[in-house]
Amino acid sequence: MGAEASLGWDLREAAAEHLLAQAGLGEVVAPPMGAVVAALGWRLAAGAPRGTHGWLDLDAATVHIDDRGDALAVAERIAHELGHLAAMAICAAHDEADADAIGLAMRVPRRGVRETLRNTGWDALRIAASYPEVEPLEALVRVAAIGGGALAVHQGGVRVYAAVGEAPCGAMFPRELTMVQAIRRVRRARPLRDATSGLRAFPMRLGRGDAVVLLASPEVVVEWQVDAD
């Protein structure tokens, strides 16, 4: 697919929801990618070369993937190929980034985010655990964006990523560094909650050392915005 043919957010979401509906899994909070393939009447086949996602055999209704590696990596490869299939199902020209984004939208369906938050609150560990086939940070970023909350990531005391609603945000919010310092002092893995702000935080490995991920509800986002004004 040409790199110039990138879909917007709405079309990516529409493609993901269309394919999940075709599979009869549109209301499932975290549908396993293997189950999506089976529900579509397709089958999975291993043997794709190492380092590749795989490919679709439309004639044989088969998703070929590299099945080596951990479960998250395999699920991501299946989701990527299903992303291509979903875009084709709505006749949308698309690129590799679109396939990745559609795949994530199927693993964390937009319609299921509200139910996830009802069950978990803005507790990052519980949110991440609700999506076992998704890297925790990917799940948290998407839930924060769709749920209208906020997420910030600190590594070594420096903010490396933040999202509020659907837009990235680089502003420093009040009390973030206080939460980072508190986590470092107590050196514990369970979440901390700031009673004043409602901010929740937990340490998490991101591949380049420990990080602190902070997550907050829309109400706290409003409070931050008021403080900023």
N, C-alpha and C positions, 0 to 999 in steps of 0.2 A: 504494500500500500504506500502511496506517495506521502512523504513527510510533510508536504504542503497541505494535505487534506486533514486538518485537525478539527474535530467536532467541538462544539461548545458544551458547557455544563449540562444544559437542558437536554440536548440530544443524547449525550452519554447516559444520563439518568433514564431517559425514555427507552433507550436500547436495552439497558439492564432490566428494567421493569417488564418490558415486552417479553424478553426471553424467559424470565422467571415466571411470568403469567402463562406462557406457553407450556412450561414444565409443571404448572399447577402448584408452584411454590411461592407465589407472590406475597403470601401473608406470613411466611416463615422468617423469623428474626435473623437467623444465621444459617442459611441453607448450606450444607456441605457440597462442595463442588462436584464430587463424585456422584452425589445424589441428583444433582441437576442434570448431569450428563445422562444418567440412567433414565430419569423421568422424561427426557426429551426423546427417548428411544434410541439414543446413540450408545456407543461403547468406548471404553478407554483402552488404549494399547500402549505398552511400554516400548522402549527401544529407540527413542529419539536421541540424537547425538548429545553427549555431555556439553553443557553450557548453552543449550538451545531450549526455548520454551517447548517447541514441538510444532505440529502442523495439523490442519484439518483435512480429512479425506471425505469430501462431500458425497462422493458416489457410494462409499461404504459406510457413511454415517459414523465415522470413527475419529476420535481425538487421540492423536499420537503425542506422547509426552516423554520427557526424560524423567523417570521415576526414581532417580537416585537423589539422596539428600534427605533432609528432615521433612516432616509432614507439612510444615508451613511453606517450604520451598515448592513442594509438589503441588499443593493447593494453589499457590500463586501461578504456577505454570498452566494448570488446568483452567484457572480463571482467565488468564491471558488469552488462551485459545477460544474460550467461550465468549470473551469480549469481541474477538473477530467475528464469531458466529452471530452474536447479537447485533453488531453493526450491519452485517450483511442481511440479517432478517428484516431490518427497517430500511434496507437499500441505501445505506449511508456510506459514502466514501470516507475512509478513515486511515489513521496511521498507527504505529506501534504504541505511542503514548495514549491514544484513544483506547486501544485494546486493554492496556494496563488499567486505565481509569474506569472503564466499564466493568472489568473484572473485579476491581475493588468495590464498585457500586453493587455488584451482585453478592459479594461476601459480607458487606455491611449495607443491606438495603435501606433506602431512605425511609420507607414506610414503617420499618421495624425500630427505628431509633427512638421514637416516642415511648414505645413499650419497654425498650431497654432501660431508658431513664426512669420510667415508673418503677421498674424492678430494682434498679441499682442506686438511684439517686446519682449525684455527681461524684461517685466514688470510683476513682480511676482504675483501681485493681479489679473491681467487680465489672466495670464496663469492658475492660480488656478481656476478662475471662468469658464474657458473653459471646466473644467472637474468636473461637479457638483456632480458626484457619487464617487469621490475620495477625501480622506483626502488631504488638500492642500500641506502638506509637501511631501507626497508620489508623488503627481503629479509633484511638482517642481523638486524633485530628478530625476525622470525619464526623464522629459523634458531636464534637464541640461545634463544628461548622453547621451541621444540620440542626442541632438542638438549640442553637443560639447562645451557647455558652462561650467560655474562653479557655484557651490552653496556652501554657508557656513552658518552654524547656530551657533549663539552665545546665551548663556543663562547666565545671571549674569556676562557678560563680558568675559565668557570663551567659547571657541569654542568647540562645542559638536559633530559636524558632518560637513564633507565637501566632496564634490564630484567634480571631474574634469573629463570630458569625462565619460568613463565607470569605472574608477578606483577611489577608495576612496583616499583622500589626506589629510594629517594632517598638511601640511605646513601652516604657517601664511602668508597671502598675505599682501602687502603694502596697507595702507589706510582703512583696515577693521575696526580697532578699532576707527579710526576717524569717520567713518560712524556710528558706534554704539553710540559713544558719542554725535554726532549731533542729532540722533533720540531721545536720552534721554533728551537732552536740550530742544528741541522744543515740545516734548510730543505730537506728532500728529500721526494719524494712516495712513495718505496717504503716498505713497512711496516717498522716497528721491532719488535723482540721483546726483552722484558726477560728476561734469562737467569735471574733469581732467581724471578720470579713466573710466567713463561710468558705474560704479558700481551702481546697483539699490538695494534698501533695504526697508524693511517694518517690523514693529512689528507684531508679530503673537503669539497667544496662542498655546502652544504645550502640555498642560496638566500639566506641572509642573511650571507654572508661565509664565510671558511674555518672549518672545525670539525675537531676531532680525534675520531675514532671508535675506541674501544678494545673489543676482543673477547677473551674468555677462555674456556677450556675448563671443564667441570664440576669437574675436579681443582683448578683455580685458584679456582673459586667456593668449594670446600670449604676451601681454604687461607685465603681471605678471611674466611670465617665463623669459622674457628678464631682468626684474628688478632683479629676483632671480639670474640670471647668473652674 
